[in-house]
């Protein structure tokens, strides 16, 4: 095997005499080191001035040290709240909903020893379309604005919005646990015209069939006698999770406490992706809610 030394080391008058004296030993050293480096798929450079070998891996220098190790960020557990803010939610209902959301954020911020961290997104549906009033972010950074009630109940728009967000890996990290979707409403979707057969409704089918959105935990509550319980049951689509009905506005706070405890229970379990894990129903005020 013939080696062109001038291609390996820089040419200079200063190092020629040194090389002539040390040629046999250096050739053996180079060949042995080169063989070892090829074996571990590295490139070798030899610096004759400092008599040290400098290794590089592909495009960059191989640097090892304590500073090379970075703590991995906690895995997020996203929570999406789909909030009905139609005109029928005005008064005590929207007031209790705002209070319940703030209480949930406060409670989640004070949870310790969980397998990750909580993130929150709030999507309101009222008027003509759904709106993202709180983009998905860590609960510690949430600054929630007050929800106001007006207009119709475009629930389908909210389903489409949340499904698209969950499938977008730039919004919901690939490392995230299965999200929780919380739906609260006191009426029927005004963007659906199929009676009470929701099995083929495109927005709901999109939510149930998405590669990622289909794996979410879904929790729901209807408020008052006008709430479409058939719609809420079609949304949850899990026999192991009850659909909650509130007799009035006061049940909203009880429901969100249950949502908070259910989310915490999942985050502290050995299997946070088990979406059937919920808190006991007995923790809610039985005078305000029915199942």
C-alpha positions as CSV (number, residue, x, y, z in Angstrom):
1,X,0.0,0.0,0.0
2,X,1.5,3.3,-1.1
3,X,0.8,6.5,0.9
4,X,1.3,10.0,-0.5
5,X,2.4,11.8,2.6
6,X,2.1,15.2,1.1
7,X,-1.7,14.7,0.8
8,X,-2.0,13.8,4.4
9,X,0.1,16.5,6.1
10,X,0.7,20.1,5.0
11,X,4.0,20.6,3.1
12,X,6.6,22.9,4.7
13,X,10.4,23.0,4.8
14,X,10.2,22.9,8.6
15,X,8.6,19.5,8.9
16,X,10.4,17.7,6.1
17,X,13.5,16.9,8.2
18,X,11.3,15.7,11.1
19,X,9.3,13.5,8.8
20,X,12.5,11.9,7.2
21,X,13.8,11.0,10.7
22,X,10.5,9.5,11.9
23,X,9.1,8.0,8.7
24,X,9.1,4.3,9.6
25,X,7.6,4.7,13.0
26,X,5.1,7.3,11.9
27,X,3.9,5.2,9.0
28,X,3.2,2.3,11.3
29,X,1.4,4.7,13.7
30,X,-0.6,6.2,10.9
31,X,-1.6,2.8,9.4
32,X,-2.6,1.4,12.7
33,X,-4.6,4.4,13.7
34,X,-6.2,4.7,10.3
35,X,-7.3,1.1,10.4
36,X,-8.9,1.6,13.9
37,X,-10.7,4.7,12.7
38,X,-12.1,3.1,9.6
39,X,-13.3,0.2,11.7
40,X,-15.5,2.6,13.8
41,X,-16.5,4.6,10.7
42,X,-14.6,7.8,11.6
43,X,-12.3,10.0,9.6
44,X,-8.7,10.7,10.8
45,X,-6.6,13.8,10.6
46,X,-3.0,13.9,11.8
47,X,-1.4,17.1,13.0
48,X,2.4,16.8,12.9
49,X,3.0,20.0,14.7
50,X,1.4,19.0,18.0
51,X,1.9,15.2,17.4
52,X,-1.8,14.6,18.3
53,X,-4.6,12.8,16.4
54,X,-7.8,14.8,15.8
55,X,-10.9,12.9,15.0
56,X,-14.0,14.1,13.2
57,X,-17.4,12.4,12.6
58,X,-18.9,13.2,9.1
59,X,-19.4,16.9,9.0
60,X,-18.5,18.1,12.6
61,X,-15.8,17.6,15.2
62,X,-16.5,14.9,17.8
63,X,-16.8,16.7,21.1
64,X,-17.3,14.7,24.3
65,X,-17.9,16.2,27.7
66,X,-20.5,17.0,30.3
67,X,-21.8,19.9,28.3
68,X,-22.8,17.6,25.5
69,X,-25.6,16.1,27.5
70,X,-28.8,18.1,27.7
71,X,-31.8,17.2,29.9
72,X,-34.7,16.0,27.9
73,X,-37.8,18.2,28.1
74,X,-40.9,16.8,29.9
75,X,-43.4,15.0,27.7
76,X,-46.6,17.1,27.4
77,X,-50.1,16.0,28.0
78,X,-52.3,18.3,25.9
79,X,-55.8,19.3,27.0
80,X,-58.2,20.8,24.5
81,X,-61.4,22.4,25.8
82,X,-64.2,22.8,23.3
83,X,-66.5,25.4,24.9
84,X,-70.0,26.3,23.8
85,X,-70.3,30.1,23.9
86,X,-73.6,30.3,22.0
87,X,-76.2,32.8,23.0
88,X,-78.0,30.2,25.3
89,X,-74.8,30.0,27.4
90,X,-75.1,33.7,28.5
91,X,-75.6,34.7,32.1
92,X,-74.8,32.2,34.9
93,X,-73.5,29.5,32.6
94,X,-70.8,31.5,30.9
95,X,-69.8,33.0,34.2
96,X,-69.4,29.6,35.9
97,X,-67.5,28.3,32.8
98,X,-64.9,31.1,33.1
99,X,-64.5,30.5,36.8
100,X,-64.2,26.7,36.3
101,X,-61.5,27.2,33.6
102,X,-59.4,29.4,35.8
103,X,-59.7,27.0,38.7
104,X,-58.6,24.1,36.5
105,X,-55.5,26.0,35.3
106,X,-54.6,26.9,38.9
107,X,-55.0,23.3,40.0
108,X,-52.9,21.9,37.2
109,X,-50.2,24.4,37.9
110,X,-50.0,23.0,41.5
111,X,-49.6,19.3,40.6
112,X,-46.3,17.7,41.3
113,X,-44.7,14.3,40.6
114,X,-46.4,13.7,37.2
115,X,-45.0,11.9,34.2
116,X,-44.6,15.1,32.1
117,X,-46.4,18.4,32.0
118,X,-49.8,19.8,31.1
119,X,-50.6,22.0,28.1
120,X,-53.9,23.7,27.5
121,X,-55.9,24.9,24.5
122,X,-59.3,26.5,24.5
123,X,-61.5,26.5,21.4
124,X,-64.8,28.3,21.7
125,X,-67.7,27.8,19.3
126,X,-70.4,30.5,19.0
127,X,-71.5,32.8,16.3
128,X,-70.7,31.2,12.9
129,X,-67.4,29.4,13.4
130,X,-65.1,28.0,16.1
131,X,-62.3,30.2,17.4
132,X,-59.0,29.4,19.1
133,X,-59.1,31.7,22.1
134,X,-56.1,30.1,23.8
135,X,-53.5,28.4,21.6
136,X,-51.9,25.2,22.9
137,X,-49.3,26.1,25.5
138,X,-47.9,25.0,28.8
139,X,-50.4,25.7,31.6
140,X,-47.9,27.8,33.5
141,X,-47.9,30.3,30.6
142,X,-51.6,30.4,29.9
143,X,-53.3,33.8,30.1
144,X,-56.9,33.1,29.5
145,X,-59.3,35.8,28.3
146,X,-62.9,35.9,29.4
147,X,-65.3,33.9,27.2
148,X,-68.4,35.7,26.1
149,X,-71.7,34.1,24.9
150,X,-73.4,35.0,21.6
151,X,-74.7,33.5,18.3
152,X,-75.3,29.9,17.3
153,X,-73.6,26.6,18.1
154,X,-71.1,25.6,15.3
155,X,-69.9,22.5,17.1
156,X,-68.8,20.8,13.9
157,X,-66.4,23.6,13.2
158,X,-64.9,23.0,16.6
159,X,-64.5,19.3,15.9
160,X,-62.7,20.0,12.6
161,X,-60.5,22.6,14.2
162,X,-59.3,20.4,17.1
163,X,-58.8,17.4,14.8
164,X,-56.6,19.4,12.5
165,X,-54.5,20.7,15.4
166,X,-54.0,17.3,16.9
167,X,-52.8,15.9,13.6
168,X,-50.4,18.7,13.1
169,X,-47.0,17.7,14.7
170,X,-45.9,21.3,14.8
171,X,-48.7,22.0,17.3
172,X,-48.9,18.7,19.2
173,X,-45.4,17.2,19.6
174,X,-44.7,13.7,18.5
175,X,-43.5,13.1,22.1
176,X,-46.9,14.1,23.6
177,X,-49.1,11.7,25.4
178,X,-52.6,11.1,24.0
179,X,-54.5,14.4,24.4
180,X,-57.7,14.9,26.4
181,X,-60.5,16.7,24.6
182,X,-63.2,18.2,26.8
183,X,-66.6,19.2,25.3
184,X,-69.2,21.3,27.2
185,X,-72.5,22.4,25.6
186,X,-76.0,23.3,26.5
187,X,-77.6,22.7,23.1
188,X,-77.5,21.0,19.7
189,X,-75.0,21.7,16.9
190,X,-76.5,24.3,14.5
191,X,-74.1,23.2,11.7
192,X,-75.6,19.7,11.5
193,X,-78.8,18.9,9.6
194,X,-79.1,15.1,10.0
195,X,-81.5,14.7,13.0
196,X,-79.8,12.7,15.7
197,X,-77.8,10.3,13.6
198,X,-74.3,11.5,14.0
199,X,-72.6,8.3,12.7
200,X,-71.7,9.7,9.3
201,X,-71.2,13.4,10.3
202,X,-68.0,14.4,8.6
203,X,-66.5,16.6,11.4
204,X,-67.1,13.9,14.0
205,X,-65.9,11.1,11.7
206,X,-62.7,13.1,11.1
207,X,-62.1,13.3,14.8
208,X,-62.8,9.6,15.4
209,X,-60.7,8.4,12.4
210,X,-57.6,10.5,12.5
211,X,-54.3,8.6,13.1
212,X,-53.7,10.7,16.3
213,X,-57.1,12.3,17.1
214,X,-58.8,8.9,17.3
215,X,-56.5,7.9,20.2
216,X,-57.6,10.9,22.4
217,X,-59.4,10.8,25.7
218,X,-62.8,12.5,25.2
219,X,-64.9,13.8,28.1
220,X,-68.2,15.6,27.8
221,X,-70.9,17.4,29.8
222,X,-74.4,18.7,28.7
223,X,-76.0,21.5,30.6
224,X,-79.7,21.6,31.1
225,X,-82.6,19.8,29.4
226,X,-81.8,21.3,26.0
227,X,-78.4,19.6,25.8
228,X,-78.0,17.1,23.0
229,X,-77.0,14.0,25.0
230,X,-77.0,11.8,21.9
231,X,-74.4,14.1,20.3
232,X,-72.3,14.1,23.5
233,X,-72.4,10.3,23.6
234,X,-71.4,10.0,20.0
235,X,-68.5,12.4,20.7
236,X,-67.2,10.3,23.7
237,X,-67.7,7.0,22.0
238,X,-66.3,5.0,24.9
239,X,-68.5,2.8,27.1
240,X,-66.0,3.0,29.9
241,X,-66.3,6.8,30.2
242,X,-69.6,8.3,31.3
243,X,-71.3,11.3,29.7
244,X,-72.1,13.9,32.4
245,X,-75.3,16.0,32.5
246,X,-75.5,19.1,34.7
247,X,-78.9,20.2,36.0
248,X,-77.7,23.8,36.0
249,X,-74.8,26.2,35.9
250,X,-73.5,25.1,39.3
251,X,-72.6,21.7,37.9
252,X,-69.9,23.2,35.6
253,X,-67.5,23.7,38.4
254,X,-68.0,20.1,39.6
255,X,-67.5,18.7,36.1
256,X,-64.2,20.6,35.6
257,X,-62.9,19.4,39.0
258,X,-63.6,15.8,37.7
259,X,-61.8,16.6,34.4
260,X,-58.8,17.9,36.3
261,X,-58.7,14.9,38.6
262,X,-59.1,12.5,35.6
263,X,-56.3,14.2,33.7
264,X,-54.0,14.1,36.8
265,X,-54.9,10.5,37.4
266,X,-53.7,9.7,33.8
267,X,-50.6,11.8,34.1
268,X,-49.5,10.0,37.4
269,X,-50.4,6.5,36.2
270,X,-47.9,4.0,34.9
271,X,-49.6,4.2,31.5
272,X,-50.5,7.9,30.7
273,X,-51.7,6.9,27.2
274,X,-54.5,4.8,28.7
275,X,-57.4,7.1,27.8
276,X,-60.0,5.1,29.8
277,X,-58.5,6.2,33.1
278,X,-60.8,8.7,34.8
279,X,-61.5,9.8,38.3
280,X,-64.4,8.2,40.2
281,X,-67.8,9.8,39.5
282,X,-68.5,9.8,43.2
283,X,-66.2,12.8,43.5
284,X,-68.7,15.0,41.8
285,X,-71.7,16.7,43.5
286,X,-74.6,14.3,43.0
287,X,-77.2,17.1,43.5
288,X,-75.9,19.0,40.5
289,X,-75.1,16.2,38.0
290,X,-76.6,13.1,36.5
291,X,-75.0,10.3,34.5
